[in-house]
Amino acid sequence: MNAPYDTPRRGIALLLVLVTLVLSVTAVTGLARIAVGARLGQEAARDQHLADQLLVAADSPINDWLRRHAGRLVLPPDTISPRFTVLDERVVVEGTDCRLVITAFDQCGMASMTARSAATEAFLPPEVLATLDRLDETSRTHPGLDLFASGVTAPIYPSVQSSRLAIGEVAATHNPHRPGARVAININTAPLPLISTVYAARGLGGIEAIIEARTAGRIASPGAIKVPRGGADNNEDHDLPLPVSMSTAWAFRIDCYAGGVRRSWWSIYSDTGSNWERVQRLAITE
Amino acid sequence: MNPDDTNTHRTRIRGMSIRGMTIVELLLALALLSGLMSASVAWTTATARTHAVEGGWASWEAGAARALTVLDDALLVEDRRLRGNGRERWRVDASNDSILIRTRELVAARDSTPVVSGLLQFTVLRGVLHAVYLDDDGHELLTRPLLGETQSLEVSMTELDRRAYEITVTLVGTNGASAERSWRMPKEAVR
């Protein structure tokens, strides 16, 4: 007849089990938390390192694209953004899914921020003009889209996902491609209203030929269509863009995905005469 | 004795045994409970202390990793127009306890006007790792504390081949923890 006496013993045993359980669970949870935290930290660091390696690797396809394709690109006449997809590739690196997306933006297919002229200023968003006025000298000597980090509501860097026009696809920071050079406008990639304005300001005709060539996917040559209407280029306005068929500066948005990490960069490449050189690289933080 | 009385006594005893413990069992249970409580308090205190220490180290290491990422980004960001020609085309100037990087960063000057800084120096001042943004002439524009409890910043440079150096930056915490990262830099980019 031990049953009545077993009940308190069971109670003590249950108490012991409960306390042990609480202690064990606390300890295991704490250890698991530390282990998971450390693991996640390591994975994030590794993914970030991979994303940075992808950025370094992006240099080759960009240079190849600039050498092979940049000189013979044509966009339809109704295009509003001078953008081209250079690369969109997925690879598995050390067991991690990676993706590299490179999009090119023709600096000569936009209105210049640094060499503003009355004719092309209308194509710069008011917010951009206000910021340029505020920064004044800095924007001319140290041009870059990072100058618009505050004070603008429009997107700064063009995005593949967003359909909203960003500052970086309507306003060029590196046109002219080097200090002292002429501002250029690529008649094969720039929006037609911009070309029309420049042609009108320079007293040139031949817009129809440009439209026809671009509609047919052919390269239009400014030499053949640069017919002076109101007199030759008198260099009165040095900042008025010079029509060209090949661009001397390109911007690239580089999106590097590695695991759960995405790092985006904005790189500018400039023609040195014999080669292409990266002249600026900024981190996209928006 | 009346048999009925005996039955009543048994029932009472049974009732007592069911409802509670004997005095000896109660004392034993209390002693056990006290022991367990003391042990659990000691365990919890020790665990909390370990967590705090481990968490502190983990926090410092995470902070050090972030600081090295700032350095990493400074090396990836560049602007050729902020660099001179010829011998002035260097990007990194490394000494034993600080590293100077030619980069591009928009900082707010004293009157809140954004200014482009072309030079960024990482150095330890009074136990805190600082990022010091300088203008083209080397004047300080902004100093940003990056990481506390830092004993030292060590920079070492190893020649990898005829074209490149490997630059290693090591951050050492006051608790003895350390974090390091290495970069391969072309020789012409190192002063």
Chai-1 contact restraints between the chains, C-beta under 6 A:
chainA,res_idxA,chainB,res_idxB,connection_type,confidence,min_distance_angstrom,max_distance_angstrom,comment,restraint_id
A,P4,B,S17,contact,1.0,0.0,6.0,A-B,restraint_1
A,P4,B,I18,contact,1.0,0.0,6.0,A-B,restraint_2
A,P8,B,M21,contact,1.0,0.0,6.0,A-B,restraint_3
A,P8,B,E25,contact,1.0,0.0,6.0,A-B,restraint_4
A,I12,B,A29,contact,1.0,0.0,6.0,A-B,restraint_5
A,V19,B,L36,contact,1.0,0.0,6.0,A-B,restraint_6
A,L23,B,S40,contact,1.0,0.0,6.0,A-B,restraint_7
A,L23,B,W43,contact,1.0,0.0,6.0,A-B,restraint_8
A,T138,B,V116,contact,1.0,0.0,6.0,A-B,restraint_9
A,H142,B,V116,contact,1.0,0.0,6.0,A-B,restraint_10
A,D146,B,L106,contact,1.0,0.0,6.0,A-B,restraint_11
A,A149,B,L106,contact,1.0,0.0,6.0,A-B,restraint_12
A,V279,B,R80,contact,1.0,0.0,6.0,A-B,restraint_13
A,Q280,B,D79,contact,1.0,0.0,6.0,A-B,restraint_14
A,R281,B,V77,contact,1.0,0.0,6.0,A-B,restraint_15
A,R281,B,E78,contact,1.0,0.0,6.0,A-B,restraint_16
A,L282,B,V77,contact,1.0,0.0,6.0,A-B,restraint_17
A,A283,B,D73,contact,1.0,0.0,6.0,A-B,restraint_18
A,A283,B,V77,contact,1.0,0.0,6.0,A-B,restraint_19
